[in-house]
Structure formats: C-alpha cells, structure tokens
C-alpha cells in the first residue's frame, strides 16, 4: 500500500455497526469490484468496491466478505475470501495479500481462499433466513450493458437459493457511511493536505501560454509523491471559456494572457477523497471584472457554508445558497430585480449563470452515499461549491471547500488552501 496503515479498529467498528442493522439470522455477502479491461491484454487501474472496503479495508480484487453474526461457530461470523497466492502469481503479478496480512488489515481471523467460497456459503445458506447482497445503487450514469461482479453474485445467489429472502446491503451502508469516525476524518484531512501541496505546486507553474495539462501534471506529481491512490476524479483545469462547461476535463487548451483558470480537483488517499476548487489569473493578477466575479463567489462560499450545520435539510440549504447567488448576480449586473419578479418559478433567472447544486457528501466516494431527505448531522463531511458562469464574457468561477459538521456548525478542512485574492496573487508573483 502507498498509504500509511489504517487502524484496524475502523473496520472492526464499522462491521459492528453494520451487523447491528441486519435482521435476525441474516447473511451478508459483499464482493470486490472487477478489474476492468482496457485493450489487448491491458487493464485499467483497480478501484475497490467502497462498501466492501468500509467493512474490511481490503483493497484487492477477487475478494468476498461474508458476515453471519448468528453463525453457530464464532469463527464463521465473519469470513474473508481472497485470491490464492501461488508460485505462478508471484512470478507474474508479484505478491498478493497473504491470509496473515488480510487478517492484520481487517481484524477478521477467518480468512480463506476464494475457491472455497461456494462450499462454505452452502453451509451458511441452509441456516440463514435472509441474504443481504451488495450492489452499486448510488450510480447516476446508466450502466444497463455492464454486468459487474455484484450483478453476477446476485444472479448466482438467486439461482442457487431461490426461496431465501433477500435484502440490500446499500440500504444499511448509506445510513452508516455519511457519519464519519475520527479515523475517517483523519484520512480525509490527509487527502486535503496533499491537495494543498498540489495546488501550491500548480501555482508555481501558472503563466501565459502554459498548457492546461501541464498544470494537471503538477497535481499528479504531488499526489503520487505523497502516497495518494489516484486523482479523486479526473481534474478540471479549465482556462477562459472552458470554465463555463461544468464538467470540462480534456485539459488540452493553452492558458492565455488575461484569462482565469478554474481548477477543480481532489486526491484519493487510502480510498478517502478530497474535493476542492480554486480560480487563478493566468498573468498573476485578477482583472477588475474577474476580481468582481471572484469576490461575489467567495462571499457566497463564506456565507453559504454557514448553513452547513446539523438539522438543516439539503433542499433548504440549496435555497439559501440560491438566494445568495441571486443577490450577487444583481450586483454584477447580470440579472435585474425586474427579471426576478417576472421569472418562471420553474426556471428562475439565476439559473442562466448558476446551474448546479453546491453541497454533496464526501468520503469513500467523491459524491458519497447518503439520502438528501435526511437532515445534516454532526460527523458528516460535505462540500460547499458556489459558482458563477458568464459564457458571454468567457469567465467561469467556482470555489469549493470541504467541511466537517460539528455540533453547532462546521470546520473547514480546506482552510490551508489559499483562497483570498491577495494570497493567490502573492503566490503567483513570488515563485
């Protein structure tokens, strides 16, 4: 592993809270993600199923976790099945996790090779009344043509045990995962700290005629150097009008004199993520108009983040943020009070310049699991990311921090990342 060892207590406590939510005499089966093919005999980078990682900390493909808290034998209450280390795998792929290492990481004593899964599960299924199965319910993009390892496990179980009752692992994990433990917050803080290093490194490379992907390289260098798994998501390095495309990430344009660059990026460290956004002037000094827009967005970030506190519903928070943006758009002379008075309530005037939500859960997923019908609670980590996008002026500005909710407010986990205009300009002009 590139990252420091995670306290085994994190996974032991997660499992304890998870099994407390299972119905009596139930069995839970979670499988790892697939290794996805690229071309020829090449593969893409592996990313673990986050519900599985949450419960055992194993970051290896061909892994199955079985939890059966009512098992007669105590050693069968939690079992991990992993792929077998052999002379062949040692030669071609290096060393997989040994049983001893799997046990040390997860805190699960009973570790078996994956080829033993079917034989063992048959014994447990005869005793259990219900089987909980994992599936990626949180995904927003259509994946009807994909058949994942989770899909195959569901098909196999229902074919093998058609008369059992079935339920969903995701229903439990989406309840548990939004509240972060101290260990999880520490990992998110580490991801943010690497992001800060990446941003400061990027600032040293900003100048007229630099390529967007050259700036992206500075972020990659820092996450690799500091033990990150990967980018939390494909970074957005959007100069000039590119910043007005919300998910622009081709990062292949030249940053020109007089433009502003929007940098939306994150680091995945120990599978926990940061997600931050900053905007900087290419030539080291914001123009009068860029400064005006930037200050409006920064005002919305500072004031809007105050609504991130326990007891607030996401929809009420977003309404407050929309009001802040609306007021700033009037100050920027982009919309008028008359337009607001005559607007279509289903398509408010501010939507021309501000089109997205501004808070999402953050953790093992960048857009972490959680129901937005659930009020914010102490221990949740949420982003705040207001923005203003003026296509006709080629200006797109978004600013984003990560916040840990406390009993009566929040803590800005991104506080060390420069955001004030004077600080940004100072760093750009004193390289």
KELO-219353 format. One line per field, with one value per residue (C-alpha): residue in three letters; residue number from 0; x, y, z. Coordinates in steps of 0.02 Angstrom, whole numbers, plus 50000, padded with zeros to 5 digits. Each point is the difference from the previous one (the first is absolute). Layout:
N
ketor: [Ala, ...]
milo: [NUM, ...]
x: [X, ...]
y: [Y, ...]
z: [Z, ...]
end
This chain:
431
ketor: [Unk, Unk, Unk, Unk, Unk, Unk, Unk, Unk, Unk, Unk, Unk, Unk, Unk, Unk, Unk, Unk, Unk, Unk, Unk, Unk, Unk, Unk, Unk, Unk, Unk, Unk, Unk, Unk, Unk, Unk, Unk, Unk, Unk, Unk, Unk, Unk, Unk, Unk, Unk, Unk, Unk, Unk, Unk, Unk, Unk, Unk, Unk, Unk, Unk, Unk, Unk, Unk, Unk, Unk, Unk, Unk, Unk, Unk, Unk, Unk, Unk, Unk, Unk, Unk, Unk, Unk, Unk, Unk, Unk, Unk, Unk, Unk, Unk, Unk, Unk, Unk, Unk, Unk, Unk, Unk, Unk, Unk, Unk, Unk, Unk, Unk, Unk, Unk, Unk, Unk, Unk, Unk, Unk, Unk, Unk, Unk, Unk, Unk, Unk, Unk, Unk, Unk, Unk, Unk, Unk, Unk, Unk, Unk, Unk, Unk, Unk, Unk, Unk, Unk, Unk, Unk, Unk, Unk, Unk, Unk, Unk, Unk, Unk, Unk, Unk, Unk, Unk, Unk, Unk, Unk, Unk, Unk, Unk, Unk, Unk, Unk, Unk, Unk, Unk, Unk, Unk, Unk, Unk, Unk, Unk, Unk, Unk, Unk, Unk, Unk, Unk, Unk, Unk, Unk, Unk, Unk, Unk, Unk, Unk, Unk, Unk, Unk, Unk, Unk, Unk, Unk, Unk, Unk, Unk, Unk, Unk, Unk, Unk, Unk, Unk, Unk, Unk, Unk, Unk, Unk, Unk, Unk, Unk, Unk, Unk, Unk, Unk, Unk, Unk, Unk, Unk, Unk, Unk, Unk, Unk, Unk, Unk, Unk, Unk, Unk, Unk, Unk, Unk, Unk, Unk, Unk, Unk, Unk, Unk, Unk, Unk, Unk, Unk, Unk, Unk, Unk, Unk, Unk, Unk, Unk, Unk, Unk, Unk, Unk, Unk, Unk, Unk, Unk, Unk, Unk, Unk, Unk, Unk, Unk, Unk, Unk, Unk, Unk, Unk, Unk, Unk, Unk, Unk, Unk, Unk, Unk, Unk, Unk, Unk, Unk, Unk, Unk, Unk, Unk, Unk, Unk, Unk, Unk, Unk, Unk, Unk, Unk, Unk, Unk, Unk, Unk, Unk, Unk, Unk, Unk, Unk, Unk, Unk, Unk, Unk, Unk, Unk, Unk, Unk, Unk, Unk, Unk, Unk, Unk, Unk, Unk, Unk, Unk, Unk, Unk, Unk, Unk, Unk, Unk, Unk, Unk, Unk, Unk, Unk, Unk, Unk, Unk, Unk, Unk, Unk, Unk, Unk, Unk, Unk, Unk, Unk, Unk, Unk, Unk, Unk, Unk, Unk, Unk, Unk, Unk, Unk, Unk, Unk, Unk, Unk, Unk, Unk, Unk, Unk, Unk, Unk, Unk, Unk, Unk, Unk, Unk, Unk, Unk, Unk, Unk, Unk, Unk, Unk, Unk, Unk, Unk, Unk, Unk, Unk, Unk, Unk, Unk, Unk, Unk, Unk, Unk, Unk, Unk, Unk, Unk, Unk, Unk, Unk, Unk, Unk, Unk, Unk, Unk, Unk, Unk, Unk, Unk, Unk, Unk, Unk, Unk, Unk, Unk, Unk, Unk, Unk, Unk, Unk, Unk, Unk, Unk, Unk, Unk, Unk, Unk, Unk, Unk, Unk, Unk, Unk, Unk, Unk, Unk, Unk, Unk, Unk, Unk, Unk, Unk, Unk, Unk, Unk, Unk, Unk, Unk, Unk, Unk, Unk, Unk, Unk, Unk, Unk, Unk, Unk, Unk, Unk, Unk, Unk, Unk, Unk, Unk, Unk, Unk, Unk, Unk, Unk]
milo: [0, 1, 2, 3, 4, 5, 6, 7, 8, 9, 10, 11, 12, 13, 14, 15, 16, 17, 18, 19, 20, 21, 22, 23, 24, 25, 26, 27, 28, 29, 30, 31, 32, 33, 34, 35, 36, 37, 38, 39, 40, 41, 42, 43, 44, 45, 46, 47, 48, 49, 50, 51, 52, 53, 54, 55, 56, 57, 58, 59, 60, 61, 62, 63, 64, 65, 66, 67, 68, 69, 70, 71, 72, 73, 74, 75, 76, 77, 78, 79, 80, 81, 82, 83, 84, 85, 86, 87, 88, 89, 90, 91, 92, 93, 94, 95, 96, 97, 98, 99, 100, 101, 102, 103, 104, 105, 106, 107, 108, 109, 110, 111, 112, 113, 114, 115, 116, 117, 118, 119, 120, 121, 122, 123, 124, 125, 126, 127, 128, 129, 130, 131, 132, 133, 134, 135, 136, 137, 138, 139, 140, 141, 142, 143, 144, 145, 146, 147, 148, 149, 150, 151, 152, 153, 154, 155, 156, 157, 158, 159, 160, 161, 162, 163, 164, 165, 166, 167, 168, 169, 170, 171, 172, 173, 174, 175, 176, 177, 178, 179, 180, 181, 182, 183, 184, 185, 186, 187, 188, 189, 190, 191, 192, 193, 194, 195, 196, 197, 198, 199, 200, 201, 202, 203, 204, 205, 206, 207, 208, 209, 210, 211, 212, 213, 214, 215, 216, 217, 218, 219, 220, 221, 222, 223, 224, 225, 226, 227, 228, 229, 230, 231, 232, 233, 234, 235, 236, 237, 238, 239, 240, 241, 242, 243, 244, 245, 246, 247, 248, 249, 250, 251, 252, 253, 254, 255, 256, 257, 258, 259, 260, 261, 262, 263, 264, 265, 266, 267, 268, 269, 270, 271, 272, 273, 274, 275, 276, 277, 278, 279, 280, 281, 282, 283, 284, 285, 286, 287, 288, 289, 290, 291, 292, 293, 294, 295, 296, 297, 298, 299, 300, 301, 302, 303, 304, 305, 306, 307, 308, 309, 310, 311, 312, 313, 314, 315, 316, 317, 318, 319, 320, 321, 322, 323, 324, 325, 326, 327, 328, 329, 330, 331, 332, 333, 334, 335, 336, 337, 338, 339, 340, 341, 342, 343, 344, 345, 346, 347, 348, 349, 350, 351, 352, 353, 354, 355, 356, 357, 358, 359, 360, 361, 362, 363, 364, 365, 366, 367, 368, 369, 370, 371, 372, 373, 374, 375, 376, 377, 378, 379, 380, 381, 382, 383, 384, 385, 386, 387, 388, 389, 390, 391, 392, 393, 394, 395, 396, 397, 398, 399, 400, 401, 402, 403, 404, 405, 406, 407, 408, 409, 410, 411, 412, 413, 414, 415, 416, 417, 418, 419, 420, 421, 422, 423, 424, 425, 426, 427, 428, 429, 430]
x: [50000, 50059, 49911, 50032, 49913, 49822, 49955, 49913, 49875, 49920, 49945, 49955, 49887, 49922, 49958, 49928, 49882, 49957, 49951, 49892, 49891, 49978, 49840, 50013, 50081, 50057, 50151, 50088, 50110, 50107, 50113, 50144, 49993, 50062, 50166, 49941, 50083, 50079, 50065, 50092, 50063, 50005, 49887, 49943, 50050, 49905, 49880, 49923, 49814, 49984, 49870, 50118, 50148, 49897, 49972, 50169, 50133, 50055, 50051, 50020, 49892, 49922, 49951, 49838, 49944, 49870, 49920, 49887, 49985, 49882, 50116, 50011, 50190, 50077, 50137, 49865, 49922, 50121, 50100, 50106, 50030, 50151, 50096, 50135, 50184, 50094, 50169, 49921, 49925, 50162, 50095, 49875, 49907, 50103, 49939, 49813, 49944, 50036, 49867, 50101, 50008, 49814, 49962, 50117, 49918, 49819, 49999, 49912, 50082, 49914, 50078, 49977, 50047, 49864, 49978, 49931, 49857, 49864, 50029, 49992, 49854, 49894, 50015, 49953, 49856, 49914, 49997, 49964, 49826, 50051, 50147, 50058, 50090, 50102, 49967, 50050, 49832, 50081, 50060, 49920, 50057, 49908, 50095, 49871, 50128, 50122, 49999, 50102, 50065, 49857, 49874, 50072, 49995, 49816, 49959, 50098, 49920, 49822, 50027, 50081, 49883, 49837, 49892, 50103, 49949, 50114, 50043, 50123, 50168, 49991, 49849, 50109, 50164, 49916, 49936, 50169, 50128, 49946, 50052, 50189, 50103, 50155, 50108, 49905, 50012, 50188, 50013, 49897, 50111, 50152, 49922, 49966, 50178, 50068, 49879, 50072, 50175, 49938, 49917, 50153, 50108, 49880, 50008, 50187, 49968, 49862, 50051, 49938, 50008, 50014, 49895, 49858, 50070, 50167, 49909, 49910, 50171, 50047, 49849, 50042, 50180, 49949, 49869, 50122, 50145, 49894, 49924, 49830, 49907, 49952, 49909, 49832, 49925, 50068, 50054, 49923, 50132, 49891, 50069, 49893, 49835, 50039, 49953, 49820, 49983, 49967, 50080, 50135, 50154, 50090, 50129, 50083, 49985, 50132, 49977, 50003, 50047, 49849, 49906, 49952, 50025, 49874, 50083, 49881, 50095, 50018, 50115, 49953, 50102, 49969, 49839, 49937, 49982, 50020, 49908, 50053, 49987, 50100, 50014, 50158, 50050, 50121, 50107, 50007, 49873, 49810, 49922, 49871, 49856, 50079, 50027, 49820, 49933, 50125, 49953, 49816, 50031, 50114, 49865, 49874, 50123, 50033, 49818, 49927, 50115, 49923, 49841, 50094, 49953, 49899, 49812, 49999, 49924, 50098, 49857, 49989, 50188, 49995, 49858, 50104, 50150, 49892, 49944, 50180, 50049, 49846, 50047, 50179, 49939, 49901, 50157, 50097, 49867, 49962, 49817, 49880, 49868, 49870, 50057, 49985, 49827, 49940, 50097, 49928, 50009, 50049, 50143, 50062, 50106, 50157, 50008, 50076, 50159, 49990, 49937, 50057, 49981, 50134, 50011, 50031, 50060, 50185, 50093, 50039, 49911, 50024, 49811, 49980, 49847, 49860, 49818, 49969, 49832, 50101, 50044, 50184, 50079, 50156, 50141, 49948, 50127, 49926, 50065, 49945, 50029, 49907, 50040, 49959, 50023, 49992, 50020, 49985, 50150, 50102, 50003, 49959, 50033, 49967, 50075, 49986, 50050, 49970, 49912, 49982, 49835, 50014, 49868, 49960, 50086, 50145, 50188, 50079, 50117, 50069, 50051, 50185, 49966, 50021, 49839, 50008, 50045, 50151, 50069, 49974, 50083, 50144, 50039, 49986, 50121, 50127, 50048]
y: [50000, 50176, 50073, 49977, 49854, 50038, 49954, 49831, 50069, 50101, 49843, 49905, 50141, 50018, 49814, 50008, 50142, 49914, 49831, 50088, 50056, 49824, 49907, 49844, 49848, 50095, 49977, 50146, 49973, 50140, 49979, 50101, 50096, 49928, 50042, 50087, 49960, 50132, 49936, 49842, 49926, 50165, 50051, 50162, 50047, 49904, 50089, 49901, 49987, 50131, 49908, 49851, 50111, 50088, 49835, 49915, 50115, 49876, 50086, 49848, 49927, 49827, 50030, 49948, 50049, 49892, 50058, 49881, 50067, 49857, 49862, 49857, 49999, 50167, 49987, 49998, 50165, 50093, 49921, 50075, 49904, 50059, 49941, 49873, 50040, 49876, 49981, 50052, 50161, 50043, 49991, 50095, 50119, 50015, 49960, 50002, 50022, 49849, 49936, 50072, 50172, 49998, 49960, 50137, 50132, 49950, 49929, 49845, 49839, 49880, 50024, 49873, 49986, 50055, 49828, 49944, 50126, 49894, 49851, 50109, 50109, 49846, 49951, 50175, 50020, 49846, 50085, 50181, 50068, 50157, 50050, 50181, 50035, 50149, 50103, 50173, 50087, 50171, 50007, 50138, 49950, 49865, 49834, 49882, 49917, 49964, 49838, 50029, 49878, 50060, 49962, 49827, 49964, 50051, 49888, 49854, 50011, 50014, 49854, 49895, 50052, 50059, 49976, 50111, 50177, 50135, 50176, 50139, 50037, 50177, 50041, 49978, 50074, 50158, 50026, 49968, 50073, 50184, 50015, 49999, 49929, 50089, 49879, 50041, 50187, 49981, 49913, 50136, 50130, 49911, 50001, 50187, 50033, 49919, 50106, 50156, 49948, 49965, 50170, 50094, 49901, 50041, 50186, 49998, 49940, 50123, 50123, 50057, 49865, 49854, 49849, 49948, 49824, 50067, 50067, 49834, 49916, 50103, 49930, 49822, 50019, 50051, 49865, 49865, 50072, 50007, 49826, 50033, 49861, 50106, 50158, 49999, 50035, 50060, 50178, 50151, 50126, 50121, 50164, 50141, 49946, 49817, 50038, 50028, 49814, 49924, 49830, 50054, 49890, 49978, 50123, 50027, 50188, 50135, 50118, 50174, 50171, 50083, 49837, 49920, 49814, 49896, 49852, 49868, 49850, 49876, 49868, 49822, 49946, 49829, 50001, 50159, 50156, 50188, 50115, 50182, 50138, 50159, 50133, 50094, 50132, 49941, 50157, 50010, 50140, 49995, 50125, 50118, 49893, 49835, 50070, 50058, 49828, 49910, 50105, 49963, 49813, 50008, 50096, 49863, 49866, 50085, 50039, 49842, 49884, 50068, 49906, 49835, 49947, 49863, 50002, 50085, 49911, 50002, 50082, 50142, 50026, 50007, 50128, 50111, 49983, 50044, 50160, 50048, 49971, 50093, 50154, 49995, 49983, 50161, 50087, 49936, 50073, 49830, 49992, 50134, 50005, 50017, 49837, 49915, 50070, 49934, 49836, 49827, 49917, 49837, 50086, 50143, 50138, 49955, 49830, 50083, 50032, 49870, 49827, 49872, 49946, 50054, 49867, 49814, 49869, 49960, 49845, 49834, 50067, 50179, 50011, 49891, 49896, 50075, 50051, 50185, 49980, 49973, 50158, 50042, 49923, 50020, 49898, 50021, 50070, 50110, 50113, 50178, 50057, 50153, 50063, 50132, 49964, 50142, 49921, 50164, 50067, 49839, 50000, 49848, 50006, 49864, 49987, 49844, 49945, 49842, 50017, 49886, 50030, 50026, 50013, 50182, 50040, 49935, 49994, 50047, 49855, 50098, 50153, 49982, 50014, 50184, 50082, 50188, 50106, 50080, 49828, 49927, 50150, 49999, 49817, 50024, 50146, 49933, 49831]
z: [50000, 49964, 50149, 50186, 50086, 50053, 50181, 49996, 50126, 49859, 49908, 50158, 50058, 49826, 49997, 50175, 49952, 49836, 50075, 50129, 49854, 49929, 50037, 50107, 49921, 49846, 49891, 49910, 49847, 49926, 49850, 49931, 49838, 49837, 49921, 49843, 49833, 49891, 49833, 49950, 50165, 50094, 50144, 50080, 50177, 50134, 50117, 50142, 50037, 50136, 50105, 50008, 50043, 50134, 50089, 49983, 49925, 49867, 49838, 49888, 49862, 50014, 50180, 50084, 50175, 50088, 50162, 50095, 50179, 50053, 49939, 50125, 49993, 50050, 49867, 49865, 50052, 49885, 49859, 49862, 49840, 49899, 49848, 50033, 49999, 49891, 49918, 49834, 50070, 50088, 49834, 49893, 50115, 50158, 50173, 50036, 50180, 50108, 50119, 50144, 49919, 49959, 50181, 50064, 49889, 50030, 50175, 49931, 50060, 49880, 49828, 49861, 49816, 49881, 49922, 50170, 49994, 49919, 50115, 50156, 49949, 49968, 50183, 50061, 49878, 50069, 50171, 49953, 49962, 49904, 49890, 49984, 49835, 49944, 49845, 49939, 50022, 50012, 49820, 49898, 49827, 49905, 50003, 49927, 49888, 50141, 50098, 50157, 50129, 50112, 49862, 49977, 50187, 50007, 49851, 50073, 50173, 49934, 49884, 50136, 50142, 49920, 50157, 50115, 50044, 49931, 50054, 49954, 50078, 49929, 50106, 50155, 49937, 49936, 50178, 50083, 49881, 50004, 50184, 50002, 50143, 50065, 49899, 49840, 50030, 50023, 49830, 49915, 50082, 49929, 49825, 50020, 50059, 49842, 49899, 50081, 49948, 49824, 49985, 50061, 49879, 49858, 50040, 49969, 49822, 49954, 49864, 49830, 49865, 50122, 49949, 50114, 50006, 50061, 50151, 50021, 50005, 50155, 50092, 49946, 50057, 50175, 50027, 49944, 50100, 50158, 49992, 49925, 49911, 49850, 49950, 50090, 49828, 49834, 50042, 49917, 49943, 49904, 49933, 49931, 49923, 50040, 50181, 49944, 49958, 50170, 49967, 49879, 50027, 49834, 50070, 49831, 49972, 50016, 50148, 49926, 50066, 50082, 50032, 50165, 50034, 50098, 50088, 50071, 50067, 50141, 50071, 50046, 50151, 50080, 49896, 50085, 49894, 49999, 49878, 49984, 49870, 49977, 49863, 49955, 49870, 49865, 50007, 50190, 50025, 49993, 49881, 50073, 49933, 50052, 50174, 50008, 49953, 50113, 50151, 49970, 49996, 50152, 50095, 49958, 50058, 50166, 50036, 49923, 50097, 50160, 49955, 50006, 50175, 50085, 49977, 49830, 49850, 49838, 49905, 50127, 49993, 49809, 50005, 50114, 49884, 49849, 50087, 50033, 49818, 49938, 50102, 49933, 49820, 50023, 50067, 49849, 49885, 49924, 50051, 50060, 50137, 49862, 49920, 50168, 50029, 49832, 49997, 49973, 50173, 49915, 49909, 50110, 49924, 50097, 49913, 49847, 50100, 50139, 49953, 50129, 50180, 50123, 50135, 49990, 50123, 49992, 50057, 49917, 49847, 49942, 49988, 50153, 50041, 50103, 49986, 49973, 50085, 50160, 50097, 50017, 50155, 50106, 49924, 49819, 49877, 49864, 49863, 49968, 49820, 49935, 49826, 49870, 49814, 49873, 49829, 49906, 50096, 50002, 50191, 50105, 50186, 50130, 50174, 50107, 50175, 50102, 50168, 50151, 50088, 50188, 50136, 49962, 49835, 49896, 49980, 49834, 49959, 49851, 50099, 49956, 49814, 49949, 49944, 50035, 49848, 50084, 50047, 49826, 49916, 50124, 49966, 49812, 50001, 50124, 49928]
end
